[in-house]
Amino acid sequence: MNNKEAIISLTQSEKIKSGLIWATNCLQRLPGPGETEGRGGEPIAAALVDMVSAEAILAKRLGNDRRWEQVVAGIEKARVMILSGVAPEGAYHLTRALQYVTAIGRRAMSHLKERNLL
C-alpha cells in the first residue's frame, strides 16, 4: 500500500462505515416477512444501500485492497434481502461488510501513522 492508496482507503472507509451503520439501523427497523405495516421504508432503505454500494465500488476501483470485494459483496447481499422482502435479514450482511471496512481503515491508518503522515 502506498501513501495515496492509504489516504483513499482511510477516507473511503470512514465514509462507508457511517453509511453502513445508518443502513443497518434502517434495515433493523423495517418489518419482517408477513408484516404489511411499514413496508414504505423499503425503497428508502434500498436507496441508502445503493448509495453506500456506489462508494464501496469506487473504493474498490481506487484502492488496492482485496477486502473491498468482500464489502461490495456483502452490500449486494443486503440489497437482495431488501428486494426479497426480508430487509431485516440484510443487516447481517451489512455488519459483515462493516467488519471488513473497519479492517481496511485500520490498515490504512497504521500505514499513515508509520510514515508520520497522520
Phi, psi and omega in degrees: 000129176263176184299318181298314179297322180295318179295315179298314181298318181293313182293317179294321181296321179294318179295315183290323177303314179301314180297320179294321179295315178300311184295319179298315179300318180297313181296322181295338181268352181281155181291153178273186180299140178088343178270134182259328182289132177093005180294342180296343179280345183298317178297325178293316179298318180297319179296318179297315179297322178297319179295318178294321178300317180300319179292322179292321178296319177299314179299321179297320180289323184273329184270171181238043181235120184294344180293340176299328177299320178293324178296310181299318180298318179296319179294320179296321177297320178296320179298318178299320179298319179298311182294337180272358179085011177237052185308317182301333179291337179292338180301325178302314183291325177292324178294320176297317178299321179299323178298317178294317181297319178298318179295320178297313179298320179296318180295317180295318180296319178299317179302313182291323178294320179300332181259013180055036178259357180220000000 
